[in-house]
Amino acid sequence: TMAVQNFRPLPRGKNRVFRSAQTDDLAEEFGDNNITLILDLRAPTERNEPKVQIWTRALSWKIVQANEFLAAGATLRHVVCHLNMCDGITHQFRSSRSGGNSESASSFDMMVSLIDQHGLAYLYKLLLRHHDAILLAMKLVALHLQESPQNKILIHCAQGKDRTGIISMLIECVLGCS
């Protein structure tokens, strides 16, 4: 088993789609599941880039942004693909404060504070309102799985519950789970 919290396959993912919490500490244990793509849904302020760099370099994995992955036609393998699910939301906070000049970290902190005040339902509403990232995540998953029957994907955020849960639920819906 992997040393990653909340790691499990999606029930209808045919052992090709997995979900988990953050993967910063993966190290060499990762190769056992033959994952070809890690879709990291976290904001840049949530990532521990030095830790990720250690295991990606050790295993010759590449780190790319979602648009780079799409430009390659979803054919890249052994890739960590960054897709900030909160970008549209934090962009809204930046735009509403001082003409958009505030730092993204403070916008992210503002979003977290509002979620603390209003609960997780508030986060889910925000994510669904700013659905561009959700649609992009679904497109990345579909293209990568379609590209080769050997491709396997791990989707994660910080805890593997909220952003990952929304994407996992949508994948399950597309695959016919009710």
C-alpha positions as CSV (number, residue, x, y, z in Angstrom):
1,T,0.0,0.0,0.0
2,M,1.0,3.6,-0.5
3,A,2.0,5.9,2.3
4,V,-0.5,8.5,1.3
5,Q,-3.6,9.3,3.3
6,N,-7.1,8.6,1.9
7,F,-5.7,6.6,-1.0
8,R,-8.3,4.4,-2.8
9,P,-9.6,3.5,-6.3
10,L,-12.8,5.0,-7.6
11,P,-15.4,2.2,-7.5
12,R,-16.3,2.4,-11.2
13,G,-12.8,3.5,-12.3
14,K,-11.7,-0.1,-13.2
15,N,-8.5,0.3,-11.2
16,R,-7.5,3.1,-13.5
17,V,-8.6,6.1,-11.4
18,F,-7.5,6.7,-7.8
19,R,-8.0,9.4,-5.3
20,S,-6.0,10.5,-2.3
21,A,-4.8,13.3,-0.1
22,Q,-1.6,15.2,-0.9
23,T,1.3,13.2,-2.4
24,D,4.2,15.4,-1.3
25,D,5.9,12.5,0.6
26,L,5.5,9.7,-2.0
27,A,9.1,8.8,-2.5
28,E,9.9,5.4,-4.1
29,E,6.7,3.7,-2.8
30,F,4.8,5.3,-5.6
31,G,5.7,3.1,-8.5
32,D,3.8,0.0,-7.4
33,N,0.5,1.3,-8.7
34,N,1.7,2.1,-12.2
35,I,0.1,5.6,-12.1
36,T,0.9,7.6,-15.2
37,L,-0.6,10.9,-14.2
38,I,-1.1,12.7,-10.9
39,L,-3.7,15.5,-11.1
40,D,-2.8,17.9,-8.2
41,L,-5.8,20.1,-7.5
42,R,-4.1,22.2,-4.8
43,A,-3.4,25.9,-4.9
44,P,0.4,26.8,-5.1
45,T,0.3,27.9,-1.5
46,E,-0.7,24.4,-0.4
47,R,2.1,22.5,-2.1
48,N,5.4,21.5,-0.6
49,E,7.4,21.9,-3.7
50,P,10.8,20.9,-2.2
51,K,9.3,17.5,-1.1
52,V,7.6,17.0,-4.5
53,Q,10.9,17.8,-6.3
54,I,12.7,15.1,-4.3
55,W,10.5,12.2,-5.4
56,T,9.8,13.5,-8.9
57,R,13.5,13.8,-9.6
58,A,14.3,10.4,-8.1
59,L,11.6,8.7,-10.2
60,S,12.2,10.9,-13.3
61,W,8.7,12.4,-13.2
62,K,7.9,15.7,-14.8
63,I,5.8,18.6,-13.2
64,V,3.6,20.5,-15.7
65,Q,0.7,22.8,-15.7
66,A,-2.7,21.7,-17.0
67,N,-2.4,23.7,-20.3
68,E,1.1,22.1,-21.0
69,F,-0.4,18.6,-20.5
70,L,-3.3,19.4,-22.9
71,A,-0.9,20.9,-25.4
72,A,1.0,17.5,-25.5
73,G,-2.3,15.8,-26.3
74,A,-2.5,14.0,-22.9
75,T,0.2,11.6,-24.0
76,L,2.7,12.5,-21.4
77,R,3.4,9.8,-18.8
78,H,4.9,10.0,-15.3
79,V,3.6,13.5,-14.9
80,V,2.4,15.6,-12.0
81,C,-0.1,18.0,-13.5
82,H,-1.0,21.1,-11.5
83,L,-4.5,22.4,-11.8
84,N,-5.4,24.9,-9.2
85,M,-9.1,24.2,-8.5
86,C,-9.3,27.4,-6.4
87,D,-7.9,29.8,-9.0
88,G,-11.2,31.1,-10.3
89,I,-12.4,31.6,-6.7
90,T,-9.3,33.4,-5.5
91,H,-9.3,35.4,-8.7
92,Q,-12.8,36.6,-7.7
93,F,-11.5,37.6,-4.3
94,R,-8.5,39.4,-5.8
95,S,-10.8,41.3,-8.2
96,S,-13.1,42.4,-5.4
97,R,-10.2,43.8,-3.3
98,S,-8.2,46.8,-4.2
99,G,-8.6,46.5,-8.0
100,G,-7.1,43.0,-8.2
101,N,-3.7,44.0,-6.8
102,S,-3.7,41.8,-3.7
103,E,-1.5,38.7,-3.4
104,S,-2.9,35.3,-4.3
105,A,-1.8,33.9,-0.9
106,S,-4.0,36.5,0.9
107,S,-6.9,35.7,-1.5
108,F,-6.5,32.1,-0.7
109,D,-6.4,32.8,3.0
110,M,-9.5,35.0,2.6
111,M,-11.3,32.0,0.9
112,V,-10.3,29.7,3.7
113,S,-11.5,32.1,6.3
114,L,-14.9,32.3,4.6
115,I,-15.1,28.5,4.4
116,D,-14.3,28.4,8.1
117,Q,-17.2,30.8,8.8
118,H,-19.8,29.3,6.4
119,G,-18.8,25.6,6.3
120,L,-17.9,23.3,3.5
121,A,-21.1,23.7,1.6
122,Y,-19.8,27.2,0.9
123,L,-16.7,25.7,-0.7
124,Y,-18.7,23.4,-2.9
125,K,-20.9,26.2,-4.1
126,L,-17.8,28.3,-4.9
127,L,-16.2,25.4,-6.8
128,L,-19.3,24.7,-8.8
129,R,-19.8,28.4,-9.7
130,H,-16.3,28.6,-11.0
131,H,-16.5,25.4,-13.0
132,D,-13.8,26.1,-15.6
133,A,-11.3,24.1,-13.5
134,I,-13.8,21.3,-13.0
135,L,-14.3,21.0,-16.7
136,L,-10.6,21.1,-17.4
137,A,-10.0,18.4,-14.8
138,M,-12.7,16.2,-16.4
139,K,-11.1,16.8,-19.9
140,L,-7.6,15.9,-18.6
141,V,-8.9,12.7,-17.0
142,A,-10.9,11.7,-20.1
143,L,-8.2,12.4,-22.6
144,H,-5.5,10.6,-20.6
145,L,-7.6,7.5,-20.0
146,Q,-8.7,7.4,-23.6
147,E,-5.1,7.8,-24.8
148,S,-4.1,4.3,-23.6
149,P,-5.7,1.5,-21.6
150,Q,-2.5,1.3,-19.5
151,N,-2.9,4.9,-18.3
152,K,-3.8,5.3,-14.6
153,I,-4.6,8.5,-12.8
154,L,-4.3,9.7,-9.2
155,I,-6.4,12.7,-8.4
156,H,-5.7,14.6,-5.1
157,C,-5.9,17.8,-3.2
158,A,-4.7,18.6,0.3
159,Q,-7.0,16.1,2.2
160,G,-8.5,14.2,-0.7
161,K,-12.0,15.0,0.4
162,D,-13.5,18.2,-1.1
163,R,-12.0,19.2,-4.4
164,T,-11.0,15.6,-5.1
165,G,-14.4,14.5,-3.9
166,I,-16.2,16.7,-6.4
167,I,-14.1,15.5,-9.3
168,S,-14.4,11.9,-8.2
169,M,-18.1,12.2,-7.9
170,L,-18.4,13.6,-11.4
171,I,-16.2,10.9,-12.8
172,E,-18.3,8.3,-11.1
173,C,-21.5,9.9,-12.6
174,V,-19.9,9.9,-16.1
175,L,-19.0,6.2,-15.6
176,G,-22.6,5.4,-14.6
177,C,-22.5,5.3,-10.8
178,S,-25.6,6.6,-9.1
